[in-house]
Amino acid sequence: MSAATGTILPMGKRELELGGKYLGNLRDSNELLDNPEALRARMTEDGYLLLRGLQPRENVVAARRVLLENLSANKQLDPNAPLMDGVIGEGGRGAFMGGAKAVTHTPEFLSVVESPQIMGFFDRFFSEQSLTFDYKWLRAVGKGGYTGAHYDVVYMGRGSARLHTVWTPLADISYEDGPLALLLGSHNLEGFKKLRETYGRMDVDRDKVQGWFSDDPMHLVDTFGGRFATTEFRMGDVLIFGMYTMHGSITNQTGRFRLSCDTRYQPASDPVDERWVGENPIAHYGWHKGETKSMETARKEWGV
């Protein structure tokens, strides 16, 4: 599970050199785990926290099995390969299972995303009781699949200003599997200020604009600054970041599904975005309903 500096990795419409101008490596913050003040300072500085082994690996393996059993039942997996390998079957396209409570609210899945380890972390990080959204985002990304660069705030920005995303790999993810990549500095560099004040104030349900800002990572870096960074992950690792840390993913080059989930956490005392909580969250209700404005058109209007 390693790739040397100089390895070429596809991301969106580009190919990036690991260790080059556009793509580096994330640093972990495990040495700060017992120091919430230092963790908050690191988040302010970097826009993210990479924590290795925060979740019990056996819990993540159990959640992975539940997801793969669901994919198998829906004929997405190769029936001749071991279930836990997650090998894509003929015609398998992957799936987005956000809101699929038959999977996302199983005891196995909740033992990861609502574990004492992650809830306890945020209680300490916020210095008060935390909560997590009832809606869970769960993805099986197929070969050639990737996520374009975006801010999370455009999808869930109506509540707490202290909302954070946790990206949890449900596999040991190599560079070739398509891990997440963050655009370092996008949350605080001066070059991104206009972007944060235009695109970053968008609401996909209200404004009905495409959510991804760009699938051209080189253009983003050349225009606004910063540098993308990624790493390889093992089950139990988590990547935590704020609403204004732009991120996307490396393209999955393998014949396996890249399995991961996104969950959100905030102080319980803060306002909560009503779309993502309750017994049956309403989720996105306006986005892609009727005419949707292209990001190209919106960017021209914003001047970014």
Buried (B, 14 or more C-beta within 10 A) or exposed (E): EEBEEEBEBBBBBBBBEBBEEBBBEBEBBEEBBEEBEEBBEBBEEBBBBBBBBBBBEEBBBBBBBBBBBBBBEEEBBBEEBEBEEBBBBEEBEBBEBBBBBEBBBBEBBBBBBBBEBBBEBBBBBBEEEBBBBBBBBBBBBBBEBBBBBBBBBBBBBBBBEBBBBBBBBBBBBBBBBBBBBBBBBBBBBEEBEBBBEBBBEBBBBEBBBBBEBBBBBBBBBEEBBBBBBBBBBBBBBBBBBBBBBBBBBBBBBBBBBBBBBBBBBBBBEBEBBEBBBEEEBEEBEEBEEEEBEEBEEBBEEBEB
